[in-house]
Amino acid sequence: MRLAPAVSTTPLVTSWDLLGVGVATGVGALLLAVVGARAWWTARRRQPASERGPAGGIGRRQLLEQAVIAVFVAALAGLVSAATDYLVTASGRRGHRYRLGSAEALLEHLRRSPDPYYDPVGGFYVVAYPAGDLPRARLAYHGRELAGMEDGFVALDAACPHGGCRVVFCRSSRFFECPCDGSRFDAAGELRRGPAQRGLYRYAVGVEGGRVVVDTGWRVPGPPPGTDTTGQPPAGPHCY
C-alpha cells in the first residue's frame, strides 16, 4: 500500500506569522474605525430625519456601505499579513546567536524525532550531519560550514533560495521541499531539484561548552548543483 505524503506542519506558523497578523489586524481595525466613524457622521448629517434608523442610527444604505468597507479592509489586512510574512521570511532573521541547549540532548532529539529541529524565531532548521559522510564533506565545504559538520550539525535557513518561500520538511521523502516552486533539498540542504539554483542558505553552527550555538549573523549561500555529500535518496513520495 502506498502511503500518502506526510508534511510536517511545524514550520508553517511562526512568531513572525503572528507578528504579521497582529500588525495587519491592528492597522485594519484602526482604518475600519476611522472610516466607519466618518461614514456614520457624514450620513448622520446629510440624511433626512425621516430616513434615519431608530434612535438616530444609520439607515440601510449606510449600513450596506459600511459592510462593503469592512470586507475591503479585512481583505487588505490579509494581504498585508501575507506580504509581511513573505518579506520577513525572504530577508531572514540574521544577526543573533541562538543557544539551543546541550549538544548531546539535541542529537538524541534528532535521532528520535521524525522532523529536524526548527527554531520559529530564528527561522532556521538544525539537522544532524552523519559522521560517516565527513570525508566527502571535506571535499565540498570549508571554514565554518565544515566546522559545524565536524561538530555534527548543519543549520539551514528556512527560506527557499529561489523565491523566499518557507520550505517544509516532507516526512515521507525526508527532503526539504518548497511548496511554492517545487524545489527539493536533501536533509543536509543540498539541492536535488530546481528551479532553485543552489542548496539552502547555511548559518554558522557549532558546539560551545557542550551547547549548540547557531550564529545567524554568518550566512552563506548553499552549495552548487551536483553537491551530494550524503548520497541520500528520497525515502518515499515527495510532498511537492
VMD Tcl script that draws the C-alpha trace (Angstrom):
set ca {
  {0.00 0.00 0.00}
  {1.39 3.41 -0.98}
  {1.40 5.85 1.90}
  {0.21 9.40 1.33}
  {2.92 12.04 1.68}
  {3.10 13.48 5.17}
  {4.15 17.10 5.63}
  {5.45 18.39 8.92}
  {3.36 21.41 9.85}
  {5.85 22.63 12.45}
  {7.37 25.43 10.33}
  {4.12 26.71 8.83}
  {3.24 29.00 11.72}
  {5.88 31.05 13.48}
  {6.10 34.06 15.73}
  {6.72 36.11 12.60}
  {3.42 34.95 11.14}
  {1.73 36.08 14.33}
  {3.53 39.41 14.15}
  {2.29 39.94 10.60}
  {-1.26 39.03 11.55}
  {-1.14 41.29 14.60}
  {0.15 44.30 12.67}
  {-2.31 43.80 9.83}
  {-5.22 43.30 12.22}
  {-4.33 46.41 14.20}
  {-3.99 48.58 11.09}
  {-7.20 47.14 9.65}
  {-9.13 47.74 12.85}
  {-7.90 51.34 13.04}
  {-8.81 52.04 9.42}
  {-12.20 50.45 9.89}
  {-12.88 52.54 12.96}
  {-11.89 55.80 11.23}
  {-13.75 55.07 8.01}
  {-16.81 53.82 9.85}
  {-16.96 56.84 12.15}
  {-16.57 59.24 9.25}
  {-19.23 57.47 7.18}
  {-21.64 57.44 10.10}
  {-21.09 61.13 10.86}
  {-21.49 62.16 7.20}
  {-24.61 60.07 6.79}
  {-25.99 61.36 10.06}
  {-25.63 64.97 8.99}
  {-26.99 64.57 5.44}
  {-29.76 62.07 5.96}
  {-33.25 63.44 6.41}
  {-34.72 62.71 9.80}
  {-37.48 60.67 8.18}
  {-34.93 58.22 6.69}
  {-32.81 57.72 9.80}
  {-32.91 54.48 11.68}
  {-34.31 54.14 15.16}
  {-32.79 56.34 17.87}
  {-30.89 58.41 15.31}
  {-28.96 55.41 13.92}
  {-27.88 54.94 10.32}
  {-30.17 53.67 7.56}
  {-29.93 50.55 5.44}
  {-27.93 52.19 2.67}
  {-25.25 53.45 5.01}
  {-25.15 50.10 6.79}
  {-24.55 48.33 3.46}
  {-21.82 50.79 2.52}
  {-20.04 50.20 5.79}
  {-20.33 46.44 5.39}
  {-18.64 46.69 1.99}
  {-15.89 48.84 3.50}
  {-15.40 46.31 6.30}
  {-14.95 43.46 3.78}
  {-12.42 45.53 1.83}
  {-10.43 46.36 4.95}
  {-10.43 42.70 6.04}
  {-9.10 41.65 2.63}
  {-6.43 44.36 2.82}
  {-5.42 43.17 6.28}
  {-4.98 39.62 4.98}
  {-2.84 40.89 2.10}
  {-0.64 42.93 4.44}
  {-0.25 39.90 6.72}
  {0.82 37.64 3.86}
  {3.22 40.25 2.49}
  {4.77 40.82 5.92}
  {5.36 37.11 6.45}
  {6.85 36.69 2.95}
  {9.24 39.64 3.31}
  {10.41 38.60 6.76}
  {10.98 35.00 5.62}
  {12.80 36.06 2.44}
  {15.08 38.51 4.27}
  {15.95 36.08 7.07}
  {16.36 36.72 10.79}
  {20.03 37.48 10.83}
  {22.36 38.91 13.40}
  {21.66 36.85 16.53}
  {23.27 33.95 18.34}
  {20.86 31.23 19.43}
  {21.84 28.82 22.20}
  {19.85 25.64 21.70}
  {20.94 23.63 24.71}
  {23.01 20.50 25.15}
  {24.58 19.06 22.00}
  {24.08 15.55 23.34}
  {20.40 16.20 24.06}
  {19.82 17.76 20.63}
  {21.43 14.83 18.85}
  {19.25 12.44 20.83}
  {16.19 14.50 19.94}
  {17.09 14.43 16.24}
  {17.54 10.66 16.35}
  {14.12 10.15 17.91}
  {12.07 12.83 16.12}
  {10.63 12.38 12.61}
  {11.41 16.05 11.95}
  {14.52 18.23 12.13}
  {14.77 20.83 14.87}
  {13.06 24.09 13.83}
  {13.55 27.41 15.57}
  {10.44 29.56 14.91}
  {12.06 32.85 15.94}
  {15.36 32.38 14.14}
  {13.68 30.85 11.10}
  {16.19 28.04 10.72}
  {16.41 24.26 10.83}
  {19.12 22.25 12.55}
  {19.86 18.74 11.31}
  {22.39 16.15 12.38}
  {25.20 15.56 9.89}
  {26.36 11.91 9.60}
  {29.94 11.44 10.80}
  {30.49 8.79 8.14}
  {29.98 11.38 5.37}
  {32.63 13.79 6.63}
  {35.32 12.65 4.11}
  {33.10 13.81 1.24}
  {32.05 16.93 3.13}
  {35.71 17.94 3.49}
  {35.98 17.99 -0.31}
  {32.95 20.23 -0.77}
  {32.97 22.55 2.25}
  {35.45 24.57 4.25}
  {35.70 27.05 7.08}
  {32.77 27.46 9.45}
  {30.48 25.33 7.26}
  {32.76 22.35 7.62}
  {33.44 23.06 11.29}
  {29.72 22.76 12.05}
  {29.52 19.45 10.20}
  {32.50 18.13 12.13}
  {30.65 19.08 15.32}
  {27.74 17.02 14.00}
  {25.27 19.71 12.89}
  {24.08 21.76 9.93}
  {21.97 24.92 10.38}
  {19.80 25.77 7.37}
  {17.82 28.90 6.56}
  {14.13 28.01 6.13}
  {13.76 30.34 3.12}
  {13.93 28.76 -0.34}
  {16.86 30.37 -2.23}
  {14.74 30.63 -5.37}
  {11.82 32.80 -4.24}
  {11.99 33.06 -0.48}
  {9.03 30.82 0.39}
  {9.40 28.79 3.56}
  {10.47 25.24 2.82}
  {8.82 22.42 4.75}
  {10.22 19.06 5.74}
  {8.40 16.25 3.96}
  {8.24 13.28 6.31}
  {7.65 10.75 3.55}
  {10.59 11.76 1.31}
  {12.78 13.07 4.17}
  {13.60 16.05 1.96}
  {13.08 19.77 2.43}
  {10.59 20.86 -0.21}
  {9.33 24.24 -1.35}
  {5.53 24.43 -1.62}
  {5.76 27.46 -3.95}
  {8.06 26.27 -6.73}
  {8.68 22.56 -6.02}
  {12.41 22.86 -5.33}
  {13.78 19.95 -3.30}
  {16.75 19.66 -0.97}
  {18.05 16.64 0.90}
  {18.31 16.55 4.68}
  {21.69 18.31 4.52}
  {20.18 21.16 2.49}
  {21.89 20.14 -0.76}
  {19.92 20.78 -3.96}
  {18.15 17.84 -5.57}
  {15.71 19.58 -7.92}
  {15.20 23.16 -9.15}
  {14.16 25.74 -10.08}
  {16.39 26.78 -7.16}
  {19.97 27.01 -8.40}
  {21.75 26.32 -5.11}
  {21.21 24.49 -1.86}
  {19.65 26.10 1.19}
  {21.47 29.01 2.80}
  {23.56 28.00 5.80}
  {24.25 29.57 9.16}
  {27.29 29.05 11.32}
  {26.66 26.36 13.91}
  {28.95 24.78 16.46}
  {29.28 23.41 19.96}
  {30.49 25.78 22.67}
  {30.84 24.47 26.19}
  {28.71 21.46 25.30}
  {25.88 23.66 23.95}
  {24.80 24.07 20.34}
  {25.07 27.68 19.15}
  {23.68 28.98 15.85}
  {25.04 32.33 14.65}
  {22.61 33.89 12.15}
  {24.99 36.81 11.66}
  {27.08 34.45 9.50}
  {25.09 33.24 6.48}
  {26.43 31.81 3.24}
  {24.79 30.55 0.03}
  {24.12 26.86 -0.23}
  {26.33 24.53 -2.27}
  {26.04 24.49 -6.08}
  {24.08 21.86 -8.04}
  {25.74 18.47 -8.09}
  {26.97 18.67 -4.49}
  {25.99 15.40 -2.81}
  {27.94 14.54 0.29}
  {25.42 12.15 1.86}
  {24.08 10.20 -1.13}
  {20.61 10.40 0.45}
  {17.80 9.04 -1.77}
  {14.17 10.01 -1.17}
  {12.69 7.73 1.47}
  {9.23 7.82 -0.08}
  {6.80 10.01 -2.05}
  {7.54 13.70 -2.34}
  {5.10 16.22 -0.90}
  {5.65 18.81 -3.64}
}
mol new
graphics top color blue
foreach p $ca { graphics top sphere $p radius 0.5 }
foreach p [lrange $ca 0 end-1] q [lrange $ca 1 end] { graphics top cylinder $p $q radius 0.2 }
display resetview
